[in-house]
Amino acid sequence: MAGRSAKRKPNGADAYPAYMPGEKIKTTSQFSKNFALQAGGKL
């Protein structure tokens, strides 16, 4: 179950752009910032 959850829910900026390689460069910078704020607040 843990393995499937990890795949369904990307963890970090590295996992998210993997679905859309074309948007990797654009998405990583923005997503990493948003993820950092969200993860920083939760963690």
mmCIF entry with sequence, helices, sheets and N, C-alpha, C, O atoms, coordinates in Angstrom:
data_MODEL
# 
_entry.id   MODEL 
# 
_entity.id                         1 
_entity.type                       polymer 
_entity.pdbx_number_of_molecules   1 
# 
_entity_poly.entity_id                      1 
_entity_poly.type                           'polypeptide(L)' 
_entity_poly.nstd_linkage                   no 
_entity_poly.nstd_monomer                   no 
_entity_poly.pdbx_seq_one_letter_code       MAGRSAKRKPNGADAYPAYMPGEKIKTTSQFSKNFALQAGGKL 
_entity_poly.pdbx_seq_one_letter_code_can   MAGRSAKRKPNGADAYPAYMPGEKIKTTSQFSKNFALQAGGKL 
_entity_poly.pdbx_strand_id                 A 
# 
loop_
_entity_poly_seq.entity_id 
_entity_poly_seq.num 
_entity_poly_seq.mon_id 
_entity_poly_seq.hetero 
1 1  MET n 
1 2  ALA n 
1 3  GLY n 
1 4  ARG n 
1 5  SER n 
1 6  ALA n 
1 7  LYS n 
1 8  ARG n 
1 9  LYS n 
1 10 PRO n 
1 11 ASN n 
1 12 GLY n 
1 13 ALA n 
1 14 ASP n 
1 15 ALA n 
1 16 TYR n 
1 17 PRO n 
1 18 ALA n 
1 19 TYR n 
1 20 MET n 
1 21 PRO n 
1 22 GLY n 
1 23 GLU n 
1 24 LYS n 
1 25 ILE n 
1 26 LYS n 
1 27 THR n 
1 28 THR n 
1 29 SER n 
1 30 GLN n 
1 31 PHE n 
1 32 SER n 
1 33 LYS n 
1 34 ASN n 
1 35 PHE n 
1 36 ALA n 
1 37 LEU n 
1 38 GLN n 
1 39 ALA n 
1 40 GLY n 
1 41 GLY n 
1 42 LYS n 
1 43 LEU n 
# 
_struct_asym.id          A 
_struct_asym.entity_id   1 
# 
loop_
_struct_conf.conf_type_id 
_struct_conf.id 
_struct_conf.pdbx_PDB_helix_id 
_struct_conf.beg_label_comp_id 
_struct_conf.beg_label_asym_id 
_struct_conf.beg_label_seq_id 
_struct_conf.pdbx_beg_PDB_ins_code 
_struct_conf.end_label_comp_id 
_struct_conf.end_label_asym_id 
_struct_conf.end_label_seq_id 
_struct_conf.pdbx_end_PDB_ins_code 
_struct_conf.beg_auth_comp_id 
_struct_conf.beg_auth_asym_id 
_struct_conf.beg_auth_seq_id 
_struct_conf.end_auth_comp_id 
_struct_conf.end_auth_asym_id 
_struct_conf.end_auth_seq_id 
_struct_conf.pdbx_PDB_helix_class 
_struct_conf.details 
_struct_conf.pdbx_PDB_helix_length 
HELX_P HELX_P1 AA1 ALA A 2  ? ARG A 8  ? ALA A 2  ARG A 8  1 ? 7  
HELX_P HELX_P2 AA2 TYR A 16 ? TYR A 19 ? TYR A 16 TYR A 19 5 ? 4  
HELX_P HELX_P3 AA3 PRO A 21 ? GLU A 23 ? PRO A 21 GLU A 23 5 ? 3  
HELX_P HELX_P4 AA4 LYS A 24 ? LYS A 42 ? LYS A 24 LYS A 42 1 ? 19 
# 
_struct_conf_type.id          HELX_P 
_struct_conf_type.criteria    ? 
_struct_conf_type.reference   ? 
# 
loop_
_atom_site.group_PDB 
_atom_site.id 
_atom_site.type_symbol 
_atom_site.label_atom_id 
_atom_site.label_alt_id 
_atom_site.label_comp_id 
_atom_site.label_asym_id 
_atom_site.label_entity_id 
_atom_site.label_seq_id 
_atom_site.pdbx_PDB_ins_code 
_atom_site.Cartn_x 
_atom_site.Cartn_y 
_atom_site.Cartn_z 
_atom_site.occupancy 
_atom_site.B_iso_or_equiv 
_atom_site.pdbx_formal_charge 
_atom_site.auth_seq_id 
_atom_site.auth_comp_id 
_atom_site.auth_asym_id 
_atom_site.auth_atom_id 
_atom_site.pdbx_PDB_model_num 
ATOM 1   N N  . MET A 1 1  ? 0.842  -1.207 0.000   1.00 0.00 ? 1  MET A N  1 
ATOM 2   C CA . MET A 1 1  ? 0.000  0.000  0.000   1.00 0.00 ? 1  MET A CA 1 
ATOM 3   C C  . MET A 1 1  ? 0.881  1.262  0.000   1.00 0.00 ? 1  MET A C  1 
ATOM 4   O O  . MET A 1 1  ? 0.594  2.235  -0.697  1.00 0.00 ? 1  MET A O  1 
ATOM 5   N N  . ALA A 1 2  ? 1.937  1.222  0.782   1.00 0.00 ? 2  ALA A N  1 
ATOM 6   C CA . ALA A 1 2  ? 2.802  2.400  0.884   1.00 0.00 ? 2  ALA A CA 1 
ATOM 7   C C  . ALA A 1 2  ? 3.429  2.729  -0.462  1.00 0.00 ? 2  ALA A C  1 
ATOM 8   O O  . ALA A 1 2  ? 3.546  3.896  -0.834  1.00 0.00 ? 2  ALA A O  1 
ATOM 9   N N  . GLY A 1 3  ? 3.837  1.680  -1.198  1.00 0.00 ? 3  GLY A N  1 
ATOM 10  C CA . GLY A 1 3  ? 4.461  1.894  -2.502  1.00 0.00 ? 3  GLY A CA 1 
ATOM 11  C C  . GLY A 1 3  ? 3.500  2.552  -3.473  1.00 0.00 ? 3  GLY A C  1 
ATOM 12  O O  . GLY A 1 3  ? 3.884  3.450  -4.221  1.00 0.00 ? 3  GLY A O  1 
ATOM 13  N N  . ARG A 1 4  ? 2.239  2.103  -3.463  1.00 0.00 ? 4  ARG A N  1 
ATOM 14  C CA . ARG A 1 4  ? 1.251  2.673  -4.380  1.00 0.00 ? 4  ARG A CA 1 
ATOM 15  C C  . ARG A 1 4  ? 0.933  4.116  -4.019  1.00 0.00 ? 4  ARG A C  1 
ATOM 16  O O  . ARG A 1 4  ? 0.764  4.959  -4.900  1.00 0.00 ? 4  ARG A O  1 
ATOM 17  N N  . SER A 1 5  ? 0.852  4.397  -2.743  1.00 0.00 ? 5  SER A N  1 
ATOM 18  C CA . SER A 1 5  ? 0.530  5.749  -2.299  1.00 0.00 ? 5  SER A CA 1 
ATOM 19  C C  . SER A 1 5  ? 1.625  6.719  -2.728  1.00 0.00 ? 5  SER A C  1 
ATOM 20  O O  . SER A 1 5  ? 1.349  7.853  -3.117  1.00 0.00 ? 5  SER A O  1 
ATOM 21  N N  . ALA A 1 6  ? 2.871  6.256  -2.652  1.00 0.00 ? 6  ALA A N  1 
ATOM 22  C CA . ALA A 1 6  ? 3.999  7.111  -3.021  1.00 0.00 ? 6  ALA A CA 1 
ATOM 23  C C  . ALA A 1 6  ? 3.925  7.472  -4.498  1.00 0.00 ? 6  ALA A C  1 
ATOM 24  O O  . ALA A 1 6  ? 4.268  8.588  -4.892  1.00 0.00 ? 6  ALA A O  1 
ATOM 25  N N  . LYS A 1 7  ? 3.474  6.518  -5.316  1.00 0.00 ? 7  LYS A N  1 
ATOM 26  C CA . LYS A 1 7  ? 3.387  6.776  -6.753  1.00 0.00 ? 7  LYS A CA 1 
ATOM 27  C C  . LYS A 1 7  ? 2.207  7.690  -7.065  1.00 0.00 ? 7  LYS A C  1 
ATOM 28  O O  . LYS A 1 7  ? 2.309  8.570  -7.920  1.00 0.00 ? 7  LYS A O  1 
ATOM 29  N N  . ARG A 1 8  ? 1.094  7.484  -6.379  1.00 0.00 ? 8  ARG A N  1 
ATOM 30  C CA . ARG A 1 8  ? -0.098 8.303  -6.636  1.00 0.00 ? 8  ARG A CA 1 
ATOM 31  C C  . ARG A 1 8  ? 0.109  9.730  -6.145  1.00 0.00 ? 8  ARG A C  1 
ATOM 32  O O  . ARG A 1 8  ? -0.318 10.689 -6.788  1.00 0.00 ? 8  ARG A O  1 
ATOM 33  N N  . LYS A 1 9  ? 0.765  9.856  -5.001  1.00 0.00 ? 9  LYS A N  1 
ATOM 34  C CA . LYS A 1 9  ? 1.001  11.184 -4.439  1.00 0.00 ? 9  LYS A CA 1 
ATOM 35  C C  . LYS A 1 9  ? 2.485  11.530 -4.560  1.00 0.00 ? 9  LYS A C  1 
ATOM 36  O O  . LYS A 1 9  ? 3.285  11.095 -3.731  1.00 0.00 ? 9  LYS A O  1 
ATOM 37  N N  . PRO A 1 10 ? 2.868  12.306 -5.582  1.00 0.00 ? 10 PRO A N  1 
ATOM 38  C CA . PRO A 1 10 ? 4.264  12.696 -5.779  1.00 0.00 ? 10 PRO A CA 1 
ATOM 39  C C  . PRO A 1 10 ? 4.803  13.432 -4.562  1.00 0.00 ? 10 PRO A C  1 
ATOM 40  O O  . PRO A 1 10 ? 4.122  14.285 -3.992  1.00 0.00 ? 10 PRO A O  1 
ATOM 41  N N  . ASN A 1 11 ? 6.019  13.103 -4.168  1.00 0.00 ? 11 ASN A N  1 
ATOM 42  C CA . ASN A 1 11 ? 6.603  13.730 -2.983  1.00 0.00 ? 11 ASN A CA 1 
ATOM 43  C C  . ASN A 1 11 ? 7.777  14.603 -3.395  1.00 0.00 ? 11 ASN A C  1 
ATOM 44  O O  . ASN A 1 11 ? 8.867  14.097 -3.660  1.00 0.00 ? 11 ASN A O  1 
ATOM 45  N N  . GLY A 1 12 ? 7.559  15.905 -3.449  1.00 0.00 ? 12 GLY A N  1 
ATOM 46  C CA . GLY A 1 12 ? 8.647  16.800 -3.809  1.00 0.00 ? 12 GLY A CA 1 
ATOM 47  C C  . GLY A 1 12 ? 8.540  17.293 -5.241  1.00 0.00 ? 12 GLY A C  1 
ATOM 48  O O  . GLY A 1 12 ? 7.708  16.809 -6.009  1.00 0.00 ? 12 GLY A O  1 
ATOM 49  N N  . ALA A 1 13 ? 9.370  18.244 -5.597  1.00 0.00 ? 13 ALA A N  1 
ATOM 50  C CA . ALA A 1 13 ? 9.319  18.838 -6.936  1.00 0.00 ? 13 ALA A CA 1 
ATOM 51  C C  . ALA A 1 13 ? 9.872  17.886 -7.983  1.00 0.00 ? 13 ALA A C  1 
ATOM 52  O O  . ALA A 1 13 ? 9.565  18.024 -9.167  1.00 0.00 ? 13 ALA A O  1 
ATOM 53  N N  . ASP A 1 14 ? 10.678 16.927 -7.566  1.00 0.00 ? 14 ASP A N  1 
ATOM 54  C CA . ASP A 1 14 ? 11.281 15.989 -8.521  1.00 0.00 ? 14 ASP A CA 1 
ATOM 55  C C  . ASP A 1 14 ? 10.248 15.001 -9.058  1.00 0.00 ? 14 ASP A C  1 
ATOM 56  O O  . ASP A 1 14 ? 10.355 14.551 -10.199 1.00 0.00 ? 14 ASP A O  1 
ATOM 57  N N  . ALA A 1 15 ? 9.262  14.667 -8.251  1.00 0.00 ? 15 ALA A N  1 
ATOM 58  C CA . ALA A 1 15 ? 8.283  13.659 -8.658  1.00 0.00 ? 15 ALA A CA 1 
ATOM 59  C C  . ALA A 1 15 ? 7.209  14.256 -9.572  1.00 0.00 ? 15 ALA A C  1 
ATOM 60  O O  . ALA A 1 15 ? 6.791  13.615 -10.536 1.00 0.00 ? 15 ALA A O  1 
ATOM 61  N N  . TYR A 1 16 ? 6.770  15.458 -9.279  1.00 0.00 ? 16 TYR A N  1 
ATOM 62  C CA . TYR A 1 16 ? 5.663  16.065 -10.024 1.00 0.00 ? 16 TYR A CA 1 
ATOM 63  C C  . TYR A 1 16 ? 5.964  16.286 -11.503 1.00 0.00 ? 16 TYR A C  1 
ATOM 64  O O  . TYR A 1 16 ? 5.167  15.870 -12.344 1.00 0.00 ? 16 TYR A O  1 
ATOM 65  N N  . PRO A 1 17 ? 7.092  16.930 -11.861 1.00 0.00 ? 17 PRO A N  1 
ATOM 66  C CA . PRO A 1 17 ? 7.398  17.185 -13.273 1.00 0.00 ? 17 PRO A CA 1 
ATOM 67  C C  . PRO A 1 17 ? 7.636  15.903 -14.061 1.00 0.00 ? 17 PRO A C  1 
ATOM 68  O O  . PRO A 1 17 ? 7.632  15.927 -15.292 1.00 0.00 ? 17 PRO A O  1 
ATOM 69  N N  . ALA A 1 18 ? 7.841  14.797 -13.378 1.00 0.00 ? 18 ALA A N  1 
ATOM 70  C CA . ALA A 1 18 ? 8.114  13.523 -14.047 1.00 0.00 ? 18 ALA A CA 1 
ATOM 71  C C  . ALA A 1 18 ? 6.945  13.128 -14.944 1.00 0.00 ? 18 ALA A C  1 
ATOM 72  O O  . ALA A 1 18 ? 7.136  12.473 -15.968 1.00 0.00 ? 18 ALA A O  1 
ATOM 73  N N  . TYR A 1 19 ? 5.739  13.528 -14.557 1.00 0.00 ? 19 TYR A N  1 
ATOM 74  C CA . TYR A 1 19 ? 4.559  13.198 -15.348 1.00 0.00 ? 19 TYR A CA 1 
ATOM 75  C C  . TYR A 1 19 ? 4.546  14.011 -16.643 1.00 0.00 ? 19 TYR A C  1 
ATOM 76  O O  . TYR A 1 19 ? 4.064  13.548 -17.676 1.00 0.00 ? 19 TYR A O  1 
ATOM 77  N N  . MET A 1 20 ? 5.086  15.234 -16.570 1.00 0.00 ? 20 MET A N  1 
ATOM 78  C CA . MET A 1 20 ? 5.119  16.110 -17.746 1.00 0.00 ? 20 MET A CA 1 
ATOM 79  C C  . MET A 1 20 ? 6.533  16.627 -17.976 1.00 0.00 ? 20 MET A C  1 
ATOM 80  O O  . MET A 1 20 ? 6.865  17.734 -17.552 1.00 0.00 ? 20 MET A O  1 
ATOM 81  N N  . PRO A 1 21 ? 7.381  15.824 -18.654 1.00 0.00 ? 21 PRO A N  1 
ATOM 82  C CA . PRO A 1 21 ? 8.780  16.189 -18.884 1.00 0.00 ? 21 PRO A CA 1 
ATOM 83  C C  . PRO A 1 21 ? 8.923  17.523 -19.606 1.00 0.00 ? 21 PRO A C  1 
ATOM 84  O O  . PRO A 1 21 ? 9.885  18.256 -19.374 1.00 0.00 ? 21 PRO A O  1 
ATOM 85  N N  . GLY A 1 22 ? 7.979  17.839 -20.473 1.00 0.00 ? 22 GLY A N  1 
ATOM 86  C CA . GLY A 1 22 ? 8.041  19.086 -21.231 1.00 0.00 ? 22 GLY A CA 1 
ATOM 87  C C  . GLY A 1 22 ? 7.913  20.303 -20.336 1.00 0.00 ? 22 GLY A C  1 
ATOM 88  O O  . GLY A 1 22 ? 8.452  21.368 -20.638 1.00 0.00 ? 22 GLY A O  1 
ATOM 89  N N  . GLU A 1 23 ? 7.196  20.141 -19.235 1.00 0.00 ? 23 GLU A N  1 
ATOM 90  C CA . GLU A 1 23 ? 6.966  21.269 -18.328 1.00 0.00 ? 23 GLU A CA 1 
ATOM 91  C C  . GLU A 1 23 ? 7.921  21.231 -17.144 1.00 0.00 ? 23 GLU A C  1 
ATOM 92  O O  . GLU A 1 23 ? 7.772  21.997 -16.191 1.00 0.00 ? 23 GLU A O  1 
ATOM 93  N N  . LYS A 1 24 ? 8.893  20.347 -17.206 1.00 0.00 ? 24 LYS A N  1 
ATOM 94  C CA . LYS A 1 24 ? 9.784  20.145 -16.060 1.00 0.00 ? 24 LYS A CA 1 
ATOM 95  C C  . LYS A 1 24 ? 10.495 21.437 -15.667 1.00 0.00 ? 24 LYS A C  1 
ATOM 96  O O  . LYS A 1 24 ? 10.507 21.818 -14.497 1.00 0.00 ? 24 LYS A O  1 
ATOM 97  N N  . ILE A 1 25 ? 11.086 22.105 -16.652 1.00 0.00 ? 25 ILE A N  1 
ATOM 98  C CA . ILE A 1 25 ? 11.871 23.308 -16.356 1.00 0.00 ? 25 ILE A CA 1 
ATOM 99  C C  . ILE A 1 25 ? 10.986 24.407 -15.772 1.00 0.00 ? 25 ILE A C  1 
ATOM 100 O O  . ILE A 1 25 ? 11.356 25.063 -14.799 1.00 0.00 ? 25 ILE A O  1 
ATOM 101 N N  . LYS A 1 26 ? 9.806  24.603 -16.381 1.00 0.00 ? 26 LYS A N  1 
ATOM 102 C CA . LYS A 1 26 ? 8.917  25.674 -15.931 1.00 0.00 ? 26 LYS A CA 1 
ATOM 103 C C  . LYS A 1 26 ? 8.277  25.318 -14.592 1.00 0.00 ? 26 LYS A C  1 
ATOM 104 O O  . LYS A 1 26 ? 8.166  26.158 -13.698 1.00 0.00 ? 26 LYS A O  1 
ATOM 105 N N  . THR A 1 27 ? 7.857  24.058 -14.468 1.00 0.00 ? 27 THR A N  1 
ATOM 106 C CA . THR A 1 27 ? 7.096  23.650 -13.287 1.00 0.00 ? 27 THR A CA 1 
ATOM 107 C C  . THR A 1 27 ? 7.971  23.531 -12.049 1.00 0.00 ? 27 THR A C  1 
ATOM 108 O O  . THR A 1 27 ? 7.558  23.911 -10.953 1.00 0.00 ? 27 THR A O  1 
ATOM 109 N N  . THR A 1 28 ? 9.172  23.006 -12.220 1.00 0.00 ? 28 THR A N  1 
ATOM 110 C CA . THR A 1 28 ? 10.026 22.715 -11.070 1.00 0.00 ? 28 THR A CA 1 
ATOM 111 C C  . THR A 1 28 ? 10.245 23.949 -10.205 1.00 0.00 ? 28 THR A C  1 
ATOM 112 O O  . THR A 1 28 ? 10.117 23.880 -8.983  1.00 0.00 ? 28 THR A O  1 
ATOM 113 N N  . SER A 1 29 ? 10.577 25.081 -10.833 1.00 0.00 ? 29 SER A N  1 
ATOM 114 C CA . SER A 1 29 ? 10.875 26.288 -10.071 1.00 0.00 ? 29 SER A CA 1 
ATOM 115 C C  . SER A 1 29 ? 9.659  26.760 -9.282  1.00 0.00 ? 29 SER A C  1 
ATOM 116 O O  . SER A 1 29 ? 9.758  27.061 -8.093  1.00 0.00 ? 29 SER A O  1 
ATOM 117 N N  . GLN A 1 30 ? 8.508  26.822 -9.959  1.00 0.00 ? 30 GLN A N  1 
ATOM 118 C CA . GLN A 1 30 ? 7.297  27.284 -9.276  1.00 0.00 ? 30 GLN A CA 1 
ATOM 119 C C  . GLN A 1 30 ? 6.803  26.256 -8.274  1.00 0.00 ? 30 GLN A C  1 
ATOM 120 O O  . GLN A 1 30 ? 6.469  26.597 -7.139  1.00 0.00 ? 30 GLN A O  1 
ATOM 121 N N  . PHE A 1 31 ? 6.756  24.996 -8.695  1.00 0.00 ? 31 PHE A N  1 
ATOM 122 C CA . PHE A 1 31 ? 6.222  23.944 -7.832  1.00 0.00 ? 31 PHE A CA 1 
ATOM 123 C C  . PHE A 1 31 ? 7.085  23.772 -6.592  1.00 0.00 ? 31 PHE A C  1 
ATOM 124 O O  . PHE A 1 31 ? 6.573  23.548 -5.495  1.00 0.00 ? 31 PHE A O  1 
ATOM 125 N N  . SER A 1 32 ? 8.406  23.876 -6.772  1.00 0.00 ? 32 SER A N  1 
ATOM 126 C CA . SER A 1 32 ? 9.310  23.702 -5.642  1.00 0.00 ? 32 SER A CA 1 
ATOM 127 C C  . SER A 1 32 ? 9.073  24.785 -4.591  1.00 0.00 ? 32 SER A C  1 
ATOM 128 O O  . SER A 1 32 ? 9.131  24.525 -3.390  1.00 0.00 ? 32 SER A O  1 
ATOM 129 N N  . LYS A 1 33 ? 8.804  26.000 -5.063  1.00 0.00 ? 33 LYS A N  1 
ATOM 130 C CA . LYS A 1 33 ? 8.539  27.101 -4.135  1.00 0.00 ? 33 LYS A CA 1 
ATOM 131 C C  . LYS A 1 33 ? 7.236  26.865 -3.387  1.00 0.00 ? 33 LYS A C  1 
ATOM 132 O O  . LYS A 1 33 ? 7.174  27.016 -2.166  1.00 0.00 ? 33 LYS A O  1 
ATOM 133 N N  . ASN A 1 34 ? 6.190  26.493 -4.129  1.00 0.00 ? 34 ASN A N  1 
ATOM 134 C CA . ASN A 1 34 ? 4.889  26.235 -3.502  1.00 0.00 ? 34 ASN A CA 1 
ATOM 135 C C  . ASN A 1 34 ? 4.979  25.055 -2.553  1.00 0.00 ? 34 ASN A C  1 
ATOM 136 O O  . ASN A 1 34 ? 4.435  25.089 -1.449  1.00 0.00 ? 34 ASN A O  1 
ATOM 137 N N  . PHE A 1 35 ? 5.679  23.997 -2.995  1.00 0.00 ? 35 PHE A N  1 
ATOM 138 C CA . PHE A 1 35 ? 5.804  22.800 -2.172  1.00 0.00 ? 35 PHE A CA 1 
ATOM 139 C C  . PHE A 1 35 ? 6.597  23.106 -0.907  1.00 0.00 ? 35 PHE A C  1 
ATOM 140 O O  . PHE A 1 35 ? 6.294  22.589 0.169   1.00 0.00 ? 35 PHE A O  1 
ATOM 141 N N  . ALA A 1 36 ? 7.609  23.944 -1.047  1.00 0.00 ? 36 ALA A N  1 
ATOM 142 C CA . ALA A 1 36 ? 8.443  24.303 0.101   1.00 0.00 ? 36 ALA A CA 1 
ATOM 143 C C  . ALA A 1 36 ? 7.606  25.035 1.152   1.00 0.00 ? 36 ALA A C  1 
ATOM 144 O O  . ALA A 1 36 ? 7.756  24.803 2.352   1.00 0.00 ? 36 ALA A O  1 
ATOM 145 N N  . LEU A 1 37 ? 6.728  25.918 0.684   1.00 0.00 ? 37 LEU A N  1 
ATOM 146 C CA . LEU A 1 37 ? 5.871  26.664 1.607   1.00 0.00 ? 37 LEU A CA 1 
ATOM 147 C C  . LEU A 1 37 ? 4.873  25.730 2.284   1.00 0.00 ? 37 LEU A C  1 
ATOM 148 O O  . LEU A 1 37 ? 4.659  25.808 3.494   1.00 0.00 ? 37 LEU A O  1 
ATOM 149 N N  . GLN A 1 38 ? 4.266  24.846 1.493   1.00 0.00 ? 38 GLN A N  1 
ATOM 150 C CA . GLN A 1 38 ? 3.272  23.927 2.039   1.00 0.00 ? 38 GLN A CA 1 
ATOM 151 C C  . GLN A 1 38 ? 3.941  22.919 2.973   1.00 0.00 ? 38 GLN A C  1 
ATOM 152 O O  . GLN A 1 38 ? 3.477  22.700 4.092   1.00 0.00 ? 38 GLN A O  1 
ATOM 153 N N  . ALA A 1 39 ? 5.026  22.312 2.511   1.00 0.00 ? 39 ALA A N  1 
ATOM 154 C CA . ALA A 1 39 ? 5.721  21.302 3.311   1.00 0.00 ? 39 ALA A CA 1 
ATOM 155 C C  . ALA A 1 39 ? 6.319  21.950 4.555   1.00 0.00 ? 39 ALA A C  1 
ATOM 156 O O  . ALA A 1 39 ? 6.296  21.370 5.640   1.00 0.00 ? 39 ALA A O  1 
ATOM 157 N N  . GLY A 1 40 ? 6.854  23.159 4.388   1.00 0.00 ? 40 GLY A N  1 
ATOM 158 C CA . GLY A 1 40 ? 7.460  23.862 5.516   1.00 0.00 ? 40 GLY A CA 1 
ATOM 159 C C  . GLY A 1 40 ? 6.425  24.167 6.589   1.00 0.00 ? 40 GLY A C  1 
ATOM 160 O O  . GLY A 1 40 ? 6.713  24.081 7.783   1.00 0.00 ? 40 GLY A O  1 
ATOM 161 N N  . GLY A 1 41 ? 5.220  24.525 6.161   1.00 0.00 ? 41 GLY A N  1 
ATOM 162 C CA . GLY A 1 41 ? 4.162  24.845 7.114   1.00 0.00 ? 41 GLY A CA 1 
ATOM 163 C C  . GLY A 1 41 ? 3.657  23.606 7.822   1.00 0.00 ? 41 GLY A C  1 
ATOM 164 O O  . GLY A 1 41 ? 3.377  23.633 9.021   1.00 0.00 ? 41 GLY A O  1 
ATOM 165 N N  . LYS A 1 42 ? 3.538  22.495 7.059   1.00 0.00 ? 42 LYS A N  1 
ATOM 166 C CA . LYS A 1 42 ? 3.023  21.256 7.638   1.00 0.00 ? 42 LYS A CA 1 
ATOM 167 C C  . LYS A 1 42 ? 4.092  20.553 8.455   1.00 0.00 ? 42 LYS A C  1 
ATOM 168 O O  . LYS A 1 42 ? 3.844  20.086 9.566   1.00 0.00 ? 42 LYS A O  1 
ATOM 169 N N  . LEU A 1 43 ? 5.305  20.488 7.875   1.00 0.00 ? 43 LEU A N  1 
ATOM 170 C CA . LEU A 1 43 ? 6.383  19.796 8.579   1.00 0.00 ? 43 LEU A CA 1 
ATOM 171 C C  . LEU A 1 43 ? 7.074  20.777 9.518   1.00 0.00 ? 43 LEU A C  1 
ATOM 172 O O  . LEU A 1 43 ? 8.018  20.405 10.215  1.00 0.00 ? 43 LEU A O  1 
# 
